[in-house]
Amino acid sequence: RAAGVDCDPVDPELTIGCGVPSMPELLHDLVCGAHAPVERVTASVRGDAVRIAVVRGAPAKGDPFDPQLQVPGSEHPGLDLRLATVRRRVEGCGGRVGARRRRSGEELWIELPLG
């Protein structure tokens, strides 16, 4: 099932101030690191930051931005570092990460400072 993507109208001249290398890779890791059905991806400007959020169908145990051990026999067993890498890269450029439990799952979000 495909996830819906919502994006507030954004100024085409808007730039992220921290020069995150490989933004497509960062977004891929945020979405694919969710390890649950992704219901929605949103992007919006909040004050002096761009916020990107992924709503997934099941909450993680513990902090989803910590390295996650995948159960043997699952599709990708072993240690998954995608969300931990997202945290390191976002915080390294002055941004923030977080998670918020929802009734039907969890929202993972990143905020990147505007340039």
N, C-alpha and C positions, 0 to 999 in steps of 0.2 A: 504494500500500500504506500502510495506516495504521500509525503508530508506536505502540508500547506506552507507557503512562504508569504509572510506579510512584511511589507516595508513601508514605513511612513515616507511621504514625499521628502526627498533630500536634495539639498543644493548641490548641483553637479560640481561646483568648485570646492566642496567640502573635502578636507584632507585629515587624515589621522596623523597626529603630531609626533608619534614615536617611531615612525618608519619600521613597522613590523615587517620583518622579512617573510616573504611567501604567505601573504594573506590567504590565498586559496587553500594552502596546506593547513593553516591554522583553523579555518572554518571547517575543512574536511575532518580534522581531528576532533573538533568540538561536536560535530554532528555524529560521526561514526563512533566516537568514544562513548556515546550514550548507552550502548548495549541494551537497548529496549526500543520498542517501536516509537519512532519519532512522529509526534502528532502535528507539530508546528514549529516553524523557525520564524523569528521576528527580528527586525532591526529598526532602531529608532534613535533619535538624537535626544539626549537627556542632559540639559545644561551644557557643560563643557566636555561631554563625552558621547561616544557612539556606543549604544548598548545592543548586543546581539544575544538573543535568548533561544534556547532549544527546549521545547516541552516534550517530555518523553513519558511513556506509559507506565513506567515502574520506577520507584525511587531506589537509589543505591543504598547499600548498607554502609554506614559511615560516611566519610567525606568523599564524594565522587571524584574530586580532583586529586586524591591520593592514588598511588599506583594500585591497580585492581588485579587481583589474582583470578584468572578464569578457570573454572572447574574443568578438570580433565574430562574429555568426552564431549565438551561443548564445541561449537564451531571453530573457535580459536583459543585452545587452551594455552595457559602460560601467563606471564605477567604483561598486563596492558599498561603502557605508559602514556597513551595519547592524551588523556585529560591532565595528567601530571605535567606533561610537556606544555600543554595549553597554559596551565597556571604559570609555569616558569617563564614562558615567553611574554605573556600578558603583564605579569607583575614586573618583569624585567624592563618594560618600557613605561612603567608608571601607571599601569591599568589595574583593574580589579577583577576577581572572579567570585562567583557565589552560586549557591543552590538554594532553592526554596521548594519545600514539599507542598504538593497540591493534593486535593482530594483524590484525584485519579492518577497521580504520578508525581513528577518532579520537573521543575524548570531549572536548567543550567544556564548561567549567563556570564558574559564577559563585558567589561566596559573598557574602552580604549580612549585615551585623551585626544581631543581634537587639536589640530595644528594651528 
